[in-house]
């Protein structure tokens, strides 16, 4: 309806604001004012409780503002007022308003509202230089399940901004050792110095171990993999120290590249030790070794390996390696060890030995 030609909701809105302003210095309590305003507003739709609550905040009545804003149906307006209240008053008031704002934002599932709450709690952008996690983490720890949406968005923002140290700290404080360990692994591979990278890999390994004790899925495997990576890096540092005169650097390379390089420079014994230390399977190591020996032209070493050791991968890869590099003379001796007669015949045909091909079948 209308009062004297003005919409009812606008009249009541102005009345509520003036009611609060005129009550300054009076004996009216926050509860009395809230009850009076609520009684007038309850049958009228469209009145912005949040805007009236802002007036209460301006009049230094934060408790009244909080009571009024609880009636606001619009989550965005509600949260904005609560964040305004959080910026004013004592530290206790700051935490209380942030807590309520977090509740409203989490219930809304609105990413813009959640991001606004995160920014207010951190004192700036999550990836900014001046952002501080302590206050927000303290609040998140109170209701980790109810406020998971806020926690997840914060973690995603830190990851997207490559704030690995803050992300790791967040996961650690929230008891997520597996995610903290993953962040530590990412940090490790950002380090340029091998010793520093090794240190962070060991930090990650310890975190994965803690996660495994907490029954986190596949954390035990991650702990073992990280420990192996740390051992590999330690070995690579030693190799670089031993052969520092060369331009090649082992540190930071994959295990396969490291093994291939050792074989290439004639350090086959060191390659054998490294594969055993890192518990690589025999089949995988044989494939790497066969390929590496062939690629660097060490055909006699490959012949010796295949002659004096039983191949766990069969003899096809060995024959293929010789044929690829035009060493049919060496390939011939291993074709009879291929179990499949048709494959034997195919190898003989590739070498132009048609009579042997027919005999194989």
C-alpha positions in Angstrom: 0.0 0.0 0.0 0.9 3.7 0.1 1.1 6.2 3.0 0.3 9.8 1.8 1.3 8.8 -1.8 4.6 7.2 -0.8 5.3 3.4 -0.9 4.8 1.8 2.4 8.2 0.1 2.4 10.0 3.4 1.7 8.2 5.1 4.5 8.9 2.3 7.0 12.5 2.2 5.9 13.0 5.9 6.6 11.1 5.5 9.9 13.5 2.7 11.0 16.6 4.7 10.1 15.3 7.7 12.0 14.2 5.6 14.9 17.8 4.4 15.4 19.3 7.9 14.9 16.9 9.5 17.4 17.6 6.7 19.9 21.2 7.9 20.3 21.6 8.9 23.9 18.2 7.5 25.0 17.4 4.7 27.4 16.2 2.4 24.5 18.2 -0.9 24.5 19.2 -2.7 21.3 16.7 -5.5 22.0 13.9 -2.9 22.4 14.8 -1.1 19.2 15.1 -4.3 17.2 11.7 -5.6 18.5 10.0 -2.3 17.6 11.5 -2.2 14.1 10.7 -5.9 13.5 7.1 -5.4 14.6 6.7 -2.6 12.0 8.5 -4.4 9.2 7.2 -7.9 9.6 4.1 -7.6 7.3 5.8 -5.5 4.6 8.0 -7.0 1.9 10.9 -5.4 0.2 12.4 -3.5 3.1 16.2 -3.8 3.3 17.1 -4.9 6.8 20.8 -4.7 5.7 20.5 -0.9 4.9 18.9 -0.2 8.3 21.6 -2.3 9.9 24.2 0.0 8.3 22.6 2.9 10.1 22.8 1.1 13.3 26.5 0.5 12.7 27.0 4.2 11.9 25.4 5.0 15.2 27.9 2.7 17.0 25.3 0.0 17.8 27.0 -3.1 16.4 24.9 -5.5 18.4 21.7 -3.9 17.1 23.1 -4.0 13.6 23.9 -7.7 14.0 20.3 -8.5 15.2 18.8 -6.5 12.3 21.0 -8.0 9.6 20.0 -11.5 10.7 16.5 -10.8 9.2 18.0 -9.8 5.8 17.0 -12.4 3.2 19.6 -11.3 0.6 22.9 -13.1 1.4 25.0 -10.6 -0.5 23.6 -7.6 1.4 23.8 -9.5 4.7 27.5 -10.4 4.2 28.5 -6.9 3.1 27.1 -5.4 6.3 28.8 -8.0 8.4 32.1 -7.3 6.8 31.6 -3.6 7.4 30.9 -4.4 11.1 34.0 -6.6 11.2 36.2 -3.6 10.2 34.9 -1.6 13.1 35.2 -2.1 16.9 37.4 -4.4 18.9 39.3 -7.6 17.9 36.6 -9.7 19.6 33.9 -7.9 17.5 36.0 -8.3 14.4 36.2 -12.1 14.9 32.5 -12.4 15.8 31.4 -10.5 12.6 33.8 -12.5 10.4 32.4 -15.7 11.9 28.8 -14.8 11.1 29.8 -13.5 7.6 31.6 -16.8 7.0 28.5 -18.8 8.0 26.2 -16.8 5.6 28.7 -16.9 2.7 29.3 -20.7 3.1 25.5 -21.3 3.2 25.0 -19.2 0.0 27.7 -21.2 -2.0 28.2 -17.9 -3.9 31.9 -17.8 -4.9 31.9 -14.0 -5.0 30.7 -13.8 -1.5 33.1 -16.4 -0.3 36.0 -14.7 -2.0 34.9 -11.4 -0.3 35.0 -13.0 3.1 38.4 -14.5 2.4 39.8 -11.2 1.3 38.4 -9.4 4.4 39.7 -12.0 6.8 43.2 -12.0 5.2 43.4 -8.2 5.0 43.8 -8.4 1.2 44.1 -10.7 -1.8 45.1 -14.3 -0.8 48.1 -14.1 -3.1 49.1 -10.5 -2.0 52.2 -9.7 -0.1 50.3 -8.5 3.0 47.9 -11.3 3.3 47.9 -13.1 6.7 46.4 -16.6 7.1 46.3 -16.8 10.9 42.9 -15.2 11.6 41.1 -17.1 8.8 42.7 -20.5 9.6 41.7 -20.0 13.3 38.1 -19.5 12.2 38.2 -22.4 9.7 39.4 -24.7 12.4 36.3 -24.1 14.5 34.0 -25.6 11.8 36.1 -27.4 9.2 33.1 -29.3 7.6 30.6 -26.5 7.6 33.1 -24.0 6.1 34.7 -26.4 3.7 33.6 -24.3 0.7 35.6 -21.4 2.1 38.6 -23.6 2.8 38.5 -25.2 -0.7 38.3 -21.8 -2.4 41.2 -20.4 -0.4 43.3 -23.4 -1.2 42.5 -23.2 -4.9 43.3 -19.5 -4.9 46.7 -20.1 -3.4 47.5 -22.9 -5.8 46.4 -20.9 -8.8 48.6 -18.0 -7.6 51.6 -20.4 -7.0 51.6 -19.4 -3.4 53.0 -22.8 -2.5 54.4 -21.9 0.9 51.1 -20.4 2.1 49.2 -23.3 0.6 51.4 -25.8 2.4 51.0 -23.9 5.7 47.2 -23.9 5.2 47.0 -27.6 4.6 49.3 -28.3 7.6 47.3 -26.2 10.0 44.1 -27.8 8.8 45.6 -31.3 9.4 45.8 -32.2 5.7 49.3 -33.8 5.6 48.8 -35.3 2.1 48.0 -32.0 0.5 50.7 -30.3 2.5 53.2 -32.9 1.2 52.1 -32.3 -2.4 52.7 -28.6 -2.0 56.1 -29.4 -0.6 56.9 -31.5 -3.6 55.9 -28.6 -5.9 58.1 -26.3 -3.8 61.0 -28.7 -4.1 60.9 -28.6 -7.9 60.9 -24.8 -7.9 64.3 -24.8 -6.1 67.3 -24.2 -8.3 69.9 -25.4 -5.8 70.1 -29.2 -5.6 70.7 -29.3 -1.9 67.6 -27.1 -1.2 65.5 -29.3 -3.5 66.7 -32.4 -1.6 65.7 -30.8 1.7 62.2 -30.1 0.5 61.8 -33.6 -0.9 62.6 -34.9 2.6 60.1 -32.6 4.1 57.5 -33.9 1.7 58.5 -37.5 2.4 57.9 -36.9 6.2 54.5 -35.4 5.5 53.4 -38.2 3.3 54.6 -40.6 6.0 52.4 -38.8 8.6 49.5 -38.9 6.1 50.0 -42.7 5.7 49.7 -43.2 9.5 46.4 -41.3 9.3 45.1 -43.8 6.7 45.2 -41.3 3.8 44.7 -43.1 0.5 47.9 -43.9 -1.4 50.0 -41.7 0.9 52.3 -44.6 1.7 53.1 -44.9 -2.0 53.7 -41.1 -2.3 56.0 -41.3 0.7 58.1 -44.0 -1.0 58.1 -42.2 -4.3 59.3 -39.0 -2.7 61.9 -40.8 -0.7 63.2 -42.4 -3.9 63.3 -39.0 -5.6 65.3 -37.6 -2.7 67.8 -40.6 -3.0 68.1 -40.1 -6.7 68.9 -36.4 -6.2 71.5 -37.3 -3.6 73.1 -39.7 -6.0 73.0 -37.1 -8.8 74.7 -34.5 -6.6 77.5 -37.0 -5.9 77.8 -37.7 -9.6 78.1 -34.0 -10.4 80.7 -33.5 -7.7 82.7 -36.5 -9.1 82.5 -35.4 -12.7 82.3 -31.6 -12.2 84.6 -30.9 -15.2 82.0 -32.0 -17.7 79.2 -29.7 -19.1 76.6 -32.4 -18.3 74.7 -32.0 -15.0 72.8 -35.0 -13.5 70.9 -33.1 -10.8 67.3 -32.6 -11.6 67.1 -35.2 -14.4 64.8 -38.2 -14.4 66.0 -41.6 -13.3 65.9 -42.9 -16.9 68.0 -40.0 -18.2 70.5 -40.5 -15.4 70.9 -44.2 -16.1 71.2 -43.6 -19.8 73.9 -41.0 -19.2 75.9 -43.3 -16.8 75.8 -46.0 -19.4 76.8 -43.6 -22.2 79.9 -42.5 -20.3 80.9 -46.0 -19.4 79.8 -46.0 -15.8 77.7 -49.2 -16.1 78.6 -50.3 -12.6 77.3 -47.1 -11.2 74.1 -47.5 -13.3 73.7 -51.0 -11.9 74.1 -49.8 -8.3 71.6 -46.9 -8.8 68.9 -49.2 -10.3 69.3 -51.6 -7.4 69.3 -48.8 -4.8 66.1 -47.3 -6.2 64.5 -50.8 -6.6 63.7 -50.4 -10.3 62.3 -53.6 -11.8 64.7 -55.9 -13.7 62.5 -55.8 -16.8 62.4 -52.0 -16.9 66.1 -51.6 -16.3 67.0 -54.1 -19.0 64.9 -52.2 -21.6 66.7 -49.0 -20.6 70.1 -50.6 -20.7 69.5 -52.3 -24.1 68.3 -49.0 -25.6 71.1 -46.9 -24.0 73.9 -49.3 -25.1 72.6 -49.3 -28.6 72.0 -45.6 -28.9 75.6 -44.8 -27.8 77.1 -47.5 -30.1 78.3 -49.9 -27.4 77.3 -52.9 -29.4 79.9 -55.3 -28.0 78.8 -54.4 -24.5 75.2 -55.2 -25.5 76.3 -58.5 -27.0 78.2 -59.4 -23.8 75.1 -58.5 -21.7 72.8 -60.6 -23.8 75.2 -63.5 -24.1 76.1 -63.9 -20.4 72.9 -62.9 -18.8 69.4 -64.3 -19.2 67.2 -61.5 -20.6 64.0 -61.0 -18.5 62.4 -59.1 -21.5 63.1 -61.8 -24.1 65.4 -61.3 -27.0 63.2 -59.4 -29.4 64.3 -55.9 -28.0 68.0 -57.0 -28.4 67.5 -58.1 -32.0 65.5 -55.0 -32.8 68.3 -52.8 -31.3 71.0 -54.4 -33.5 68.8 -54.3 -36.6 67.9 -50.6 -36.0 71.6 -49.7 -36.1 72.5 -51.9 -39.0 74.3 -54.6 -37.0 72.8 -57.6 -38.7 76.0 -59.5 -37.9 75.3 -59.3 -34.2 71.5 -59.7 -34.5 71.8 -63.1 -36.3 73.2 -64.8 -33.2 70.2 -63.9 -31.0 67.4 -64.7 -33.5 67.3 -68.4 -32.5 66.7 -67.3 -28.9 63.4 -65.7 -29.9 60.6 -68.1 -28.9 58.1 -67.3 -31.6 59.0 -69.1 -34.9 57.0 -66.5 -37.0 59.0 -63.7 -35.4 62.2 -65.5 -36.1 61.3 -65.9 -39.7 60.4 -62.2 -39.9 63.8 -61.2 -38.5 65.6 -63.5 -41.0 63.6 -62.0 -43.8 64.5 -58.5 -42.8 68.2 -59.5 -43.0 67.6 -61.1 -46.4 68.1 -64.6 -45.1 65.2 -66.3 -46.8 66.5 -69.8 -46.4 66.8 -69.4 -42.6 63.4 -67.8 -42.6 61.8 -70.9 -44.2 63.6 -73.2 -41.9 62.4 -71.3 -38.8 58.8 -72.1 -39.8 
